[in-house]
Amino acid sequence: MDLSTAIVMGIVEGFSEFLPISSTGHLILTSHLLGLKHSAFIKSFEIAIQAGAILSVVALYWRDLLVNPAVMKRIVLALLPTGLIGLAFYKIIKSCFMGSTSVVLWALAVGGVFLVVFECLYKEKGDAIARTEDISYRQALIIGFFQALAVIPGVSRSASTIIGGLVLGLKRTTIVEFSFLLAVPTMILATGYDLFKSASRFSLDQLQFLAVGFVMSFIVALLSIKFLLRFIQIHTFISFGIYRIALVFLWGFFLL
């Protein structure tokens, strides 16, 4: 890896983290396009720079994270399923799923079809939950299980939590914001655990590349969040589903 590669990867992460298109999947495909060997460092890099994107949520939603205990209780509860499943399957995820373009492409395709079909059938109810603090503890826990599906690269943490929230009767803007907030402890714990296991083996240059990717993902993610919040005011996620499907077809046509 070099500096320009770290910048590109940071941009890709920041752009895709909060959109329902799978940031991890896009990082894996991007590293393949750039000819990067999927070493232990690259796998950790793809996890760690997500923390930069998560910091953008802290910058925008720090009041909810720090001074709203009702929201924090629901975030902690939703975090439990993902944390337990992630810890239980960490070795399998890191060794078998991370770096596998086949897993990513299948997950992108299936998820894309599901997004399109779901949005064609979904109708928001008039009494849909409009505030994150009104999400029940049961709903928060179920949303956590939906998020846990994203341990498979290509599924998209954002897509799985948002679809889960819509199924449970939340307004689109409510579950999108809850998904942003839930990402903070999820990715902090995932990044912290991975760096604890791996960072001692990294060189100083590699740590510098991590820092560059982190900063770039933070900057781009700020713009991505604001874009998504405006987008969902008048659009569904069908276009993201079509994008996922098209990406798989283009990848198969040109690169397989």
C-alpha positions in Angstrom: 0.0 0.0 0.0 1.1 3.6 -0.6 -0.3 7.0 0.3 -2.6 7.4 -2.8 -4.1 4.0 -2.2 -4.9 4.9 1.4 -6.6 8.0 0.2 -8.7 6.2 -2.3 -9.7 3.5 0.2 -10.6 6.3 2.7 -12.8 8.0 0.1 -14.6 4.7 -0.8 -15.2 3.9 2.9 -16.5 7.4 3.7 -18.8 7.4 0.7 -20.3 3.9 1.2 -20.4 3.5 5.1 -23.9 4.9 5.6 -25.4 4.1 2.2 -27.2 0.6 1.9 -24.5 -0.7 -0.4 -21.9 -2.2 2.0 -18.8 -0.3 2.8 -16.9 -3.5 3.6 -17.9 -5.0 0.3 -16.8 -1.9 -1.6 -13.4 -1.9 0.2 -12.8 -5.5 -0.7 -13.7 -5.0 -4.3 -11.6 -1.8 -4.4 -8.6 -3.5 -2.9 -9.0 -6.2 -5.6 -9.1 -3.5 -8.4 -6.0 -1.8 -7.0 -4.2 -5.2 -7.0 -3.7 -5.2 -3.2 -2.8 -8.5 -1.7 -5.4 -9.2 1.0 -2.9 -9.5 3.8 -3.6 -9.3 7.5 -2.8 -5.5 7.4 -5.2 -4.9 4.5 -8.0 -6.7 6.3 -7.4 -4.7 9.4 -7.1 -1.5 7.4 -10.6 -2.1 5.9 -12.0 -2.5 9.4 -10.1 0.3 11.1 -10.8 3.2 8.6 -14.5 2.6 9.2 -13.9 4.3 12.6 -13.2 7.5 10.7 -16.6 7.4 9.1 -18.1 6.7 12.5 -16.4 9.7 14.0 -18.5 11.8 11.6 -21.7 10.6 13.3 -20.2 11.7 16.6 -19.5 15.1 15.2 -23.1 15.4 13.9 -25.1 13.6 16.7 -23.0 14.1 19.8 -26.0 15.4 21.7 -28.0 12.2 21.2 -24.9 10.1 22.1 -24.0 12.0 25.2 -27.0 13.7 26.7 -30.0 11.5 25.7 -30.0 8.4 28.0 -33.3 7.1 26.5 -31.6 6.8 23.1 -28.3 5.4 24.6 -30.2 2.6 26.4 -31.7 1.5 23.1 -28.4 1.7 21.3 -26.7 -0.5 23.9 -29.4 -3.1 23.7 -29.3 -3.2 19.9 -25.5 -3.6 20.1 -25.6 -6.8 22.1 -26.6 -9.3 19.3 -24.0 -7.9 16.9 -21.3 -7.9 19.5 -21.9 -11.4 20.7 -22.2 -12.8 17.1 -19.2 -10.9 16.0 -17.0 -12.2 18.8 -18.3 -15.7 18.3 -17.5 -15.8 14.6 -14.5 -13.4 14.5 -12.0 -15.9 13.3 -14.3 -17.3 10.6 -15.2 -13.8 9.4 -11.6 -12.6 9.3 -10.2 -15.8 7.6 -13.0 -16.8 5.3 -15.2 -13.8 4.5 -12.9 -10.8 4.6 -11.2 -10.6 1.2 -13.6 -12.9 -0.6 -14.9 -11.2 -3.7 -17.3 -14.1 -4.3 -19.0 -13.7 -0.9 -19.2 -9.9 -1.5 -20.7 -10.2 -5.0 -23.3 -12.8 -3.9 -24.3 -10.7 -0.9 -24.5 -7.5 -3.0 -26.7 -9.2 -5.6 -29.1 -10.9 -3.2 -29.3 -7.8 -1.1 -29.9 -5.6 -4.1 -32.8 -7.8 -5.3 -34.2 -7.8 -1.8 -34.1 -4.0 -1.5 -36.0 -3.6 -4.8 -38.6 -6.1 -3.9 -39.0 -4.8 -0.4 -39.4 -1.2 -1.5 -42.0 -2.2 -4.1 -44.1 -3.9 -1.4 -43.5 -1.6 1.5 -46.0 1.1 2.6 -45.2 3.3 5.6 -48.1 3.3 8.2 -49.5 6.5 9.5 -48.6 5.7 13.1 -45.0 4.8 12.3 -42.6 5.7 15.1 -41.1 9.2 14.5 -38.6 9.5 17.4 -35.6 7.3 18.2 -36.4 7.5 22.0 -39.8 6.0 21.3 -38.3 2.8 19.9 -39.2 0.0 22.3 -36.6 -2.1 23.9 -37.9 -5.2 22.0 -37.6 -3.3 18.7 -34.1 -2.2 19.5 -33.0 -5.7 20.3 -34.5 -7.0 17.0 -32.8 -4.3 15.0 -29.6 -5.5 16.6 -30.2 -8.9 15.2 -30.8 -7.4 11.8 -27.5 -5.5 12.0 -25.7 -8.8 12.9 -26.5 -10.0 9.4 -23.8 -7.5 8.2 -21.0 -9.7 9.6 -21.1 -11.1 6.0 -19.2 -8.6 3.8 -21.6 -7.2 1.1 -24.7 -7.4 3.2 -24.5 -3.8 4.4 -24.9 -2.9 8.0 -26.9 0.2 7.0 -29.3 -1.7 4.8 -30.0 -4.5 7.2 -30.7 -2.2 10.2 -32.8 0.2 8.1 -34.9 -2.7 6.6 -35.3 -4.1 10.1 -36.5 -0.8 11.4 -39.0 -0.3 8.6 -40.4 -3.8 9.1 -40.9 -3.0 12.8 -42.9 0.2 12.0 -40.3 3.0 12.3 -40.4 6.0 10.0 -37.6 6.0 7.4 -35.9 9.1 8.8 -36.1 7.6 12.4 -34.4 4.3 11.5 -31.8 5.9 9.3 -30.8 8.2 12.2 -30.9 5.2 14.7 -28.7 3.3 12.2 -26.2 6.1 12.3 -26.1 6.2 16.1 -25.9 2.4 16.4 -22.9 2.4 14.1 -20.8 4.3 16.6 -20.3 1.7 19.4 -20.5 -1.1 16.8 -17.6 0.0 14.8 -15.6 1.4 17.8 -15.7 -2.1 19.3 -15.0 -3.9 16.1 -12.1 -1.7 15.3 -10.7 -1.7 18.8 -10.9 -5.5 19.0 -9.2 -6.0 15.7 -6.4 -3.5 16.4 -5.9 -5.1 19.8 -5.4 -8.4 18.1 -3.3 -7.1 15.2 -1.8 -3.7 15.7 1.4 -4.8 17.3 2.4 -6.5 14.0 2.1 -3.3 11.9 5.0 -1.1 10.9 5.1 2.7 11.4 4.4 3.3 7.7 1.3 1.0 7.9 0.0 2.9 10.9 0.5 6.2 8.9 -1.6 4.7 6.1 -4.3 3.9 8.6 -4.3 7.5 9.8 -4.6 8.8 6.3 -7.5 6.4 5.5 -9.2 7.3 8.8 -9.1 11.1 8.1 -10.3 10.7 4.5 -13.2 8.5 5.5 -14.2 11.0 8.2 -14.4 13.9 5.7 -16.3 12.1 3.0 -18.7 10.4 5.5 -19.8 13.8 6.7 -21.0 14.6 3.1 -22.5 11.1 2.7 -24.6 11.4 5.8 -26.0 14.8 4.7 -26.7 13.4 1.3 -28.6 10.4 2.6 -30.7 12.4 5.0 -31.8 14.6 2.1 -32.2 11.7 -0.3 -34.7 9.7 1.9 -37.0 12.7 2.1 -38.3 12.0 -1.4 -36.8 8.7 -2.5 -36.9 5.0 -1.6 -33.9 2.7 -1.6 -34.8 1.1 -5.0 -32.0 3.0 -6.7 -29.4 1.6 -4.3 -30.8 -1.9 -4.9 -30.4 -1.4 -8.7 -26.9 -0.1 -8.2 -25.9 -3.2 -6.2 -27.3 -5.5 -8.9 -25.6 -3.4 -11.7 -22.3 -3.5 -9.9 -22.3 -7.3 -9.7 -23.2 -7.6 -13.5 -20.5 -5.1 -14.5 -17.9 -6.9 -12.3 -18.9 -10.2 -13.8 -18.8 -8.9 -17.4 -15.5 -7.0 -17.2 -13.5 -8.8 -14.5 -14.5 -12.4 -14.3 
